[in-house]
């Protein structure tokens, strides 16, 4: 629109294009005029909320079945497992309790690491990092899962006549913030925290059904879990765009992985020949399953270093053709040897 000044000259105002707003880092306040930003922050679809819980990770809770599996072949402990309906209800509640508490931990971890995950090629598709789920929805989701898991643990304690399982779940829940905000910054502490979580699951399965679990088996669970956790960290170094470790750190990590692999194999072999194991099951033939454990460890090392697929253990277990086969052969061999004994 022309504008006439006092000097008689006519000045025309030209509309200038509006400058593009600078790209915002994740976590900065969204401009309400930026429709894309508002939609990304506040549109929480049920599918994205479910992805935050990482249902594929619930496979880890199958370690709850370790104690009932071995107790079934122990004549002194088999009476605790005679009622199939009660056994299914007990193990189902235990599975739900650990799954919900673990999902709450996953949401907390994704929320704390959302900025780092947004720059990570492997993790930037996670719903919170991709801004498909807002922090305002993630916090209540985590609290709801935590409350549901603790309620299931309390119900199982009331159902089974004791609250030892509830204390195990509480300890597991208290371990998760320590892992998220401190332990995972160091490879060794993070692996130890992950391994303790699996030990809590294995012990929870024994407590839930009222049977005992061999300390040797708990040691095997701890060593194997720490081995997988360190392999996961080592595999993450091969991902595109990942920060490469120093030469000394890489060598230390490799030595720790090799040490844990050897310690796991030795611990399992000692468990199969331990006097208590032989007395409980009436056979020393469990030692015949040691080669299967050796092959499983070797296969996982190959996935870590040669095929570079250990960054996501759950995918490696589901998609690799050899690991599920070796696991099925180990379970079948143990069941056949103990049944014949």
C-alpha positions as CSV (number, residue, x, y, z in Angstrom):
1,X,0.0,0.0,0.0
2,X,1.5,3.4,-1.0
3,X,2.4,5.8,1.8
4,X,2.8,9.5,1.0
5,X,5.4,11.4,3.1
6,X,5.3,15.1,3.8
7,X,7.9,15.8,1.1
8,X,5.6,14.6,-1.6
9,X,7.5,11.4,-2.4
10,X,5.5,8.2,-2.5
11,X,7.1,5.2,-0.8
12,X,5.8,1.7,-1.5
13,X,6.1,-0.9,1.2
14,X,7.1,-4.3,-0.1
15,X,6.1,-7.4,1.9
16,X,9.1,-9.3,2.9
17,X,9.0,-13.1,3.2
18,X,8.8,-14.3,6.7
19,X,12.1,-15.8,7.9
20,X,12.0,-19.5,8.6
21,X,12.1,-20.4,12.2
22,X,15.3,-22.1,13.2
23,X,15.2,-25.8,13.8
24,X,14.5,-26.6,17.4
25,X,16.3,-29.2,19.4
26,X,14.2,-31.8,21.1
27,X,12.8,-30.6,24.4
28,X,12.6,-26.9,23.5
29,X,9.2,-25.2,23.8
30,X,7.1,-25.5,20.7
31,X,5.8,-22.4,19.1
32,X,2.0,-22.6,19.0
33,X,2.0,-21.2,15.5
34,X,4.2,-24.2,14.5
35,X,1.5,-26.8,13.8
36,X,4.0,-29.5,13.0
37,X,5.8,-29.1,16.3
38,X,2.5,-29.1,18.3
39,X,1.3,-32.2,16.5
40,X,4.6,-34.0,17.1
41,X,4.6,-33.2,20.8
42,X,0.9,-33.7,21.8
43,X,-0.5,-36.3,19.4
44,X,0.0,-39.5,21.4
45,X,-1.3,-42.5,19.4
46,X,-2.1,-45.8,21.3
47,X,0.3,-47.6,18.9
48,X,3.1,-45.3,19.9
49,X,2.3,-45.6,23.6
50,X,2.5,-49.4,23.2
51,X,5.8,-49.1,21.4
52,X,7.2,-47.2,24.4
53,X,6.6,-50.3,26.5
54,X,8.8,-52.4,24.2
55,X,6.7,-55.6,24.2
56,X,9.5,-57.5,22.4
57,X,11.6,-57.1,25.5
58,X,9.1,-59.1,27.6
59,X,10.8,-62.2,26.3
60,X,13.4,-61.6,28.9
61,X,10.9,-62.6,31.6
62,X,10.9,-66.2,30.4
63,X,13.8,-66.6,32.7
64,X,11.1,-66.9,35.4
65,X,10.5,-70.5,34.1
66,X,14.1,-71.7,35.0
67,X,13.3,-72.6,38.6
68,X,10.0,-74.4,37.8
69,X,11.6,-76.3,34.9
70,X,14.4,-77.7,37.0
71,X,12.2,-78.2,40.1
72,X,9.9,-80.4,38.1
73,X,12.6,-83.1,37.8
74,X,13.5,-82.9,41.5
75,X,11.4,-85.4,43.5
76,X,11.7,-83.3,46.7
77,X,10.3,-80.1,45.0
78,X,7.8,-81.6,42.5
79,X,4.9,-81.6,45.0
80,X,5.0,-77.8,44.9
81,X,4.1,-78.0,41.1
82,X,1.3,-80.5,41.2
83,X,-1.6,-78.1,40.7
84,X,-1.4,-76.9,37.1
85,X,-4.0,-74.2,37.4
86,X,-2.4,-72.6,40.4
87,X,1.0,-72.9,38.7
88,X,-0.2,-71.1,35.6
89,X,-1.9,-68.3,37.6
90,X,1.2,-67.8,39.8
91,X,3.7,-67.7,36.9
92,X,1.3,-65.5,34.9
93,X,1.1,-62.9,37.7
94,X,4.9,-63.1,38.1
95,X,5.3,-62.5,34.4
96,X,2.9,-59.5,34.4
97,X,4.6,-58.0,37.4
98,X,8.1,-58.0,36.0
99,X,6.9,-57.1,32.5
100,X,5.1,-53.9,33.7
101,X,7.9,-52.8,36.0
102,X,10.4,-53.3,33.2
103,X,8.2,-51.3,30.8
104,X,8.1,-48.5,33.3
105,X,11.9,-48.6,33.3
106,X,12.0,-48.5,29.5
107,X,9.8,-45.4,29.4
108,X,12.0,-43.7,32.1
109,X,15.1,-44.6,30.2
110,X,13.8,-43.3,26.9
111,X,12.6,-40.1,28.5
112,X,16.0,-39.4,30.2
113,X,17.9,-40.1,27.0
114,X,15.5,-38.5,24.5
115,X,18.1,-36.0,23.2
116,X,20.9,-38.5,22.8
117,X,18.5,-41.0,21.2
118,X,17.3,-38.4,18.7
119,X,20.9,-38.1,17.3
120,X,21.4,-41.9,17.3
121,X,20.7,-43.6,14.0
122,X,19.6,-46.8,15.8
123,X,17.4,-45.2,18.5
124,X,16.0,-42.1,16.9
125,X,12.9,-44.0,15.7
126,X,11.8,-44.6,19.3
127,X,8.5,-42.9,20.0
128,X,9.8,-40.4,22.6
129,X,12.9,-39.6,20.7
130,X,10.9,-39.1,17.5
131,X,8.5,-36.8,19.4
132,X,5.5,-39.1,18.7
133,X,4.9,-39.4,22.4
134,X,5.2,-36.3,24.7
135,X,6.8,-36.2,28.1
136,X,3.4,-35.3,29.5
137,X,2.1,-38.7,28.4
138,X,5.3,-40.7,29.1
139,X,5.4,-39.9,32.8
140,X,1.9,-41.0,33.6
141,X,2.4,-44.1,31.4
142,X,5.5,-45.1,33.4
143,X,3.8,-44.5,36.7
144,X,0.8,-46.5,35.6
145,X,3.0,-49.5,34.6
146,X,4.9,-49.3,37.8
147,X,1.7,-49.2,39.9
148,X,0.3,-52.1,37.9
149,X,3.4,-54.2,38.3
150,X,3.6,-53.6,42.0
151,X,-0.1,-54.4,42.3
152,X,0.4,-57.7,40.5
153,X,3.4,-58.5,42.8
154,X,1.3,-57.7,45.9
155,X,-1.5,-59.9,44.6
156,X,0.8,-62.8,44.0
157,X,2.2,-62.4,47.5
158,X,-1.3,-62.6,49.0
159,X,-2.2,-65.5,46.7
160,X,1.0,-67.5,47.5
161,X,1.0,-66.7,51.2
162,X,4.1,-64.5,51.4
163,X,5.5,-61.2,50.2
164,X,9.1,-62.2,49.3
165,X,8.2,-61.9,45.6
166,X,7.0,-58.3,46.2
167,X,10.3,-57.4,47.8
168,X,12.1,-58.8,44.8
169,X,10.1,-56.7,42.5
170,X,10.6,-53.6,44.6
171,X,14.4,-54.3,44.5
172,X,14.2,-54.7,40.8
173,X,12.2,-51.4,40.4
174,X,14.7,-49.5,42.7
175,X,17.6,-50.8,40.5
176,X,16.2,-49.2,37.3
177,X,16.7,-45.5,38.1
178,X,20.3,-46.3,39.3
179,X,20.9,-48.0,35.9
180,X,19.3,-45.2,33.9
181,X,21.0,-42.2,35.6
182,X,24.3,-43.7,36.7
183,X,25.3,-47.3,36.1
184,X,24.9,-47.5,32.3
185,X,27.5,-44.7,31.8
186,X,30.2,-47.3,32.6
187,X,30.2,-50.6,30.8
188,X,31.0,-52.8,33.8
189,X,28.5,-51.2,36.1
190,X,25.8,-51.3,33.4
191,X,26.4,-55.0,32.7
192,X,26.3,-55.8,36.5
193,X,23.0,-53.9,36.9
194,X,21.5,-55.7,33.9
195,X,22.7,-59.1,35.3
196,X,21.2,-58.3,38.7
197,X,17.9,-57.7,37.0
198,X,18.0,-61.1,35.4
199,X,19.0,-62.7,38.7
200,X,16.0,-61.0,40.3
201,X,13.7,-62.5,37.6
202,X,15.2,-66.0,38.1
203,X,14.9,-65.8,41.9
204,X,11.3,-64.4,41.5
205,X,10.3,-67.5,39.5
206,X,11.6,-69.7,42.3
207,X,9.9,-67.6,45.1
208,X,6.6,-67.4,43.2
209,X,6.1,-71.2,43.0
210,X,7.8,-72.0,46.3
211,X,10.8,-73.9,45.2
212,X,14.5,-73.4,45.7
213,X,17.0,-72.4,43.0
214,X,20.6,-73.5,43.0
215,X,23.2,-70.8,43.8
216,X,25.2,-72.2,40.9
217,X,22.3,-71.6,38.5
218,X,21.9,-68.0,39.8
219,X,25.7,-67.5,39.2
220,X,25.2,-68.8,35.6
221,X,22.4,-66.4,35.1
222,X,24.4,-63.5,36.3
223,X,27.5,-64.3,34.2
224,X,25.5,-65.0,31.1
225,X,23.5,-61.8,31.4
226,X,26.6,-59.7,32.0
227,X,28.2,-61.4,28.9
228,X,25.2,-60.5,26.7
229,X,25.1,-56.9,28.1
230,X,28.7,-56.3,27.3
231,X,28.3,-57.9,23.8
232,X,25.4,-55.5,23.3
233,X,27.6,-52.5,24.2
234,X,30.3,-53.8,21.9
235,X,27.8,-54.3,19.1
236,X,26.6,-50.8,19.5
237,X,30.0,-49.5,18.6
238,X,29.6,-51.0,15.1
239,X,26.4,-49.1,14.3
240,X,26.5,-46.3,11.8
241,X,27.2,-43.0,13.4
242,X,28.0,-44.5,16.8
243,X,30.8,-43.0,18.8
244,X,33.9,-45.2,18.5
245,X,35.7,-46.2,21.7
246,X,39.3,-45.6,22.3
247,X,41.8,-48.4,21.5
248,X,42.3,-49.1,25.2
249,X,38.6,-49.2,26.0
250,X,37.9,-51.5,23.1
251,X,40.6,-53.9,24.2
252,X,39.4,-53.9,27.8
253,X,35.8,-54.6,26.6
254,X,37.0,-57.5,24.4
255,X,38.9,-59.0,27.3
256,X,35.9,-58.7,29.6
257,X,33.6,-60.4,27.1
258,X,36.1,-63.3,26.6
259,X,36.5,-63.6,30.4
260,X,32.7,-63.7,31.0
261,X,32.2,-66.3,28.2
262,X,34.8,-68.6,29.8
263,X,33.4,-68.0,33.3
264,X,29.9,-68.8,32.1
265,X,30.9,-72.1,30.5
266,X,33.0,-73.1,33.6
267,X,30.2,-72.1,36.0
268,X,27.6,-74.2,34.1
269,X,30.0,-77.2,33.9
270,X,30.6,-77.0,37.7
271,X,26.8,-76.7,38.3
272,X,26.1,-79.9,36.3
273,X,28.7,-81.8,38.4
274,X,28.0,-80.2,41.8
275,X,27.2,-82.7,44.6
276,X,23.9,-80.9,45.3
277,X,22.8,-81.1,41.6
278,X,23.7,-84.8,41.4
279,X,21.9,-85.5,44.6
280,X,18.8,-83.6,43.6
281,X,18.4,-85.1,40.1
282,X,20.2,-88.5,40.6
283,X,22.5,-88.1,37.6
284,X,25.7,-86.6,36.4
285,X,24.7,-86.7,32.7
286,X,23.7,-83.0,32.7
287,X,27.4,-82.4,31.9
288,X,26.6,-83.7,28.4
289,X,24.7,-80.4,27.7
290,X,27.9,-78.4,28.2
291,X,28.8,-78.6,24.4
292,X,25.5,-77.0,23.6
293,X,26.2,-74.1,25.9
294,X,29.7,-73.7,24.4
295,X,28.2,-73.6,20.9
296,X,25.6,-71.0,22.0
297,X,28.4,-68.8,23.4
298,X,30.4,-69.1,20.3
299,X,27.5,-68.3,18.1
300,X,26.8,-65.1,20.1
301,X,30.4,-64.1,19.8
302,X,30.2,-64.5,16.1
303,X,27.0,-62.3,16.0
304,X,28.9,-59.7,18.0
305,X,32.1,-59.5,16.0
306,X,31.6,-61.1,12.6
307,X,28.0,-60.3,11.8
308,X,27.6,-57.3,14.1
309,X,24.0,-58.1,15.1
310,X,24.4,-58.1,18.9
311,X,23.3,-54.4,19.5
312,X,19.7,-55.7,19.9
313,X,19.8,-59.1,21.6
314,X,16.1,-59.7,21.4
315,X,16.2,-59.3,17.6
316,X,19.2,-61.6,17.4
317,X,17.4,-64.2,19.4
318,X,14.3,-64.0,17.2
319,X,15.9,-63.7,13.8
320,X,19.0,-65.7,14.0
321,X,18.4,-69.3,12.8
322,X,21.0,-70.9,15.1
323,X,20.4,-69.4,18.6
324,X,16.8,-70.6,18.9
325,X,17.8,-74.0,17.6
326,X,20.6,-74.3,20.1
327,X,18.3,-73.1,22.9
328,X,15.6,-75.7,22.0
329,X,18.2,-78.4,21.8
330,X,19.5,-77.5,25.2
331,X,16.1,-77.5,26.8
332,X,15.2,-80.8,25.1
333,X,18.5,-82.4,26.2
334,X,18.1,-81.3,29.8
335,X,14.5,-82.5,29.9
336,X,15.4,-85.9,28.4
337,X,18.4,-86.5,30.7
338,X,16.5,-85.5,33.9
339,X,13.4,-87.5,32.9
340,X,15.4,-90.6,32.2
341,X,17.3,-90.2,35.5
